[in-house]
Amino acid sequence: MSGLTDLTIAEARDGLAKGDFSAVELARAHIAAMEATRDLNAFITETPERALEMAEASDARRARDQMLGPLDGIPVAVKDLFCTEGVATTAGSHILEGFVPPYESTVTANLWAAGAVMLGKTNLDEFGMGSATVTSHFGPTKNPWGPKDGKDLVPGGSSGGSAAAVAAHACLGAIGTDTGGSIRQPASFCGVVGLKPTYGRCSRWGIVAFASSLDQAGPMTRTVKDAAIMLGAMAGHDPKDSTSAPMPVPDYEAALTGDIRGMKVGIPKEYRVDGMPGEIERQWEKGAALLREAGAEIVDVSLPHTKYALPAYYIIAMAEASSNLARYDGVRYGFRVPGASLDEMYENTRSQGFGLEVKRRILLGTYVLSAGYYDAYYLRAQKVRKLVADDFRKAFDHVDALLTPVSPTPAFPLGERMEDPIAMYLNDVFTVPASLAGLPAGSVPVGYSGDLLPLGLQLIGKPFQEKSILRIADVLMSAAAQSALPLE
């Protein structure tokens, strides 16, 4: 049954419907694959018993001819930032060790209602703060595409465990969260599809918060069609989340018509940054050429405030993190270090419970929110955010989507850039603008670097127009595969 792990979600769905295999057989194959790839450290918590129970329930529904969900019997992995009832949720942090939520996040509840089967919880940068999945208390995750030149590679972050699990065929799909690129960048590094929906498309209720005005859940899969299927199951209005959009969920799979003739795709000139490797730019040009050949019109556009997006993002994200992480004090749940007084217990718990990167962001966030600096930093960053969003709105008066690189580099060796946080933050230079504007954006694998590592391209769409970027992404990925882009 090893071939079952090579199926896409769509193929597995069809195989289950035909009776070629059972949900239990599919689950067992992926449990074995999960165990066989433990050296990647993609999972923090494995849940094989629960997976088999859920698979048995799916088979029973099918046997009784009950109405089935769109993901019935499909094994998926969950980033360990989503609260899962009765299953440990750590956010990759020491301070949440031992925390078992008594409730289910809305997104995972939607997946289980759709019939999905939970294999386990995947590794991540602590509280989603990182671009390489190296800041986790439970150790770094390795990219399945490594090692190269004797060195293990990072899978990207913060959803690196989810990306690695999908790329290693340890699950058919996974969910991640994206605050400034945490789905798209690891998807690019691991050669999979990753989609950040419009802010508000998926509920944030039950997701451990990093930056509340930016966090958004999304799917990570091996094909665009699979991403469309998963997003349809995840999304929807949630009255428990005040930022959840009260909008119907379209049929994303039906939007994959394969026809993009007449659509306009913009190429923002500001994404050609100094020092960007030639192989990244060549793949970008090839992607544009493939879309042109498929009937799309390629249009040059300008997003003049792009260069200010990265610093504005880090000010806003760190300020919100400082506020959100104030709730972790050792009083009610998770890790606790005793002290002679309440204040000392807070200090001991937080100093030992949080990792270095999280402490850095809390300190910076607290600083930019402090008296005397709020106007100079946080308020000014919010004004820049509006300017960035205005740039996108003006560009979308002329185009249906934008095509850009995802990251300025392919996956880099594990351990590099650890001592230079600014170099690590620069990984997000192409992804944070769409996050600031709350726009849907996805990463699609289109080619390879000179070291034969995967490279993705990013498609950014209009608000709540995931259908458009999925349709373009499907054509782009298919065309890239058919054209067999040279391995530079």
C-alpha positions, 0 to 999 in steps of 0.5 A: 500500500506504499503507493497510497502515499503518492496519491493527491487528495483528489485521487485519494477521494476518487479511489475511496469512492470507487472502493479501490482501498478503504480509509483505514488502509489509507490512514495506515499507509500514512501512519507508516510514512509518518513514522518512516520520516521521523528524522525530519522532525516534521511532527511534534505530536503523532496521533495514530490511534485517533487517525484510525478511529476517524478512518474507521468512522469514515468507512462506516459512513461510506458503508451506510451510504451516509452523506460524505464530506469533501475530505472524508477519509483523507489523512491530514496534518495540523500545524501545532498552532491550532487548538485540538480538543484532547490533543496537546497544543504547544505552539512549538514553545516550552511555555505551553508544554502540557497544555491540552485544549478542552476545545477545538479550533473552528478550522480544525472542527470544519475539517473533521466535519468534512470527514478529514482524518488527523495524523498529528500536529506539525512542528513550527517556529515558536509561536509562528515567529520565524522563517526556518522552523529552527526556533521550536522548543522541540528542535528544528525540522529538516527539509525533505529536499536535503541534505545538499553538500552534506548539509541539512536544509531548512524547510522554511517557516513558520509552517515548516513542519506542515510543508515538510510533511506534505513534501515527504508524502507523510500526509495528503495535505496539511494546514498552516498559518500565515502571518507574513509568509509562513505558509507561502515561503515554506511551500516554496522551499519544499516544492509544494502549494501553499495558500494564504486566503484573504484575511477573514476567509478562515476563522482565527478562533482557536488558533494560538495568536501571534499578530491578530490583524495578520494571522490567517489559516490556509492549506498546504498541498501537493497540487492546486486542485488539492488546495482548492478542495481543502480551502473549501472545507476550512473556510466559512463565517464564524460568529466566534471570530469578530474578524471572520467575513460573513461571506459564502464559500465559493466552489473553489474546485469548480473555478479550476477551468484551465482557461485564463485567456483574457485575464491580466497578470501584473508584474510589480517592478518593485519586487526586483530587489538588489542582490536577488539571485539571477535564478530567481529572476529567471524563474519569474520571467519563465512564469510570466512567459508561461502565463502569456502563452496560456492566454493571459495578458502580462502587465507591468505595474508599480507598488511604490511603497513596497520598500517600506512594507517589511519594517512596517510589518515587523513593527506591527507584528511585534507590537501585537505579539507583545500584547498577545503573549502577555497571557502566558504567565504560568498561572492557569495552564502550561509551564510554570516556574515557582517564585517567592512572589507572584511577580517572581513566578511570572519572571521565572516562567516567562524567562525560562518558558519563552525562547530567544526569538520570542523574547526578542519580539516581545521586547521590541513590540513592548518598546514600540508601544511604549509612551513616547515611541507609539507615535514614532513607530507603531502609529507610523507603521499603521499609516504605511500599512494603509499606503501599501494597501492603497498601492494594491487597490490601484494596481487591481484596477488594471489587473486580476492578479500579481505574479512575484517571487516568493523568497529571495533565495531557495532553501538554505542550510540549517544553522545559517542566519541564526546569529543574524535576525535581520537576514532571517527577517529579509526572507519575508520581503516578498510575502509581507506586503500581501499580508499587510493588505490582507490579500489572498496569496499563494505559492506555486512550485514552478522550477528549480535552483542551480542546486536542484532545489525547488523554487516557487512563484507567488500569485497575489489576488484581489480581496476574497478572489481566491478563485482567480489566483487558484485558477491562474496557479493551476494553469501555471503549475500545469504549464511548468510541469509540461514545459519541463523548465530547465534545472538551472 
